[in-house]
């Protein structure tokens, strides 16, 4: 962070689901860094067909010396290098061991095979990147042959 006194990144995860209990405790379910797009061979093409998949983003900070209102932003970079519009999220830090958890369910839209980066910035400065690789795999036909 800019002055080294906080806030501090506690976690930055891409998950299948994030649960929040009544006491505020979080559980990150199935932390992922890749999505395998399996397509039956009969339906496959040479290129990945665009698709959507629900994912959850969990970004957690501890305040340290930070107090007050700030802005966290999230921006996706596609494998081609194209960058999407940033999502800006206001946060409020109370200080010391108090923290901020950002739990963001989102529909991830993949239209390219390869490595996507989710950049997390605090007050305009990138603090981490979360990778998500999209793989495309046509599946061979199994079972009795139609020619038999």
ABEGO torsion letter per residue (X at the ends): XAAGAOBBBABBBBBABBBBBAAGBBBBBGBBABBBBBBBAAABBABBBBBBBBBBBBBBBBAEABBEBBBBBBBBBBAAGBBBBBBBBBBBBAEEABBBBBBBBBBBBBABBEBBBBBBBBGGBBABBBBBBBBBBBBBBBEBBAAX
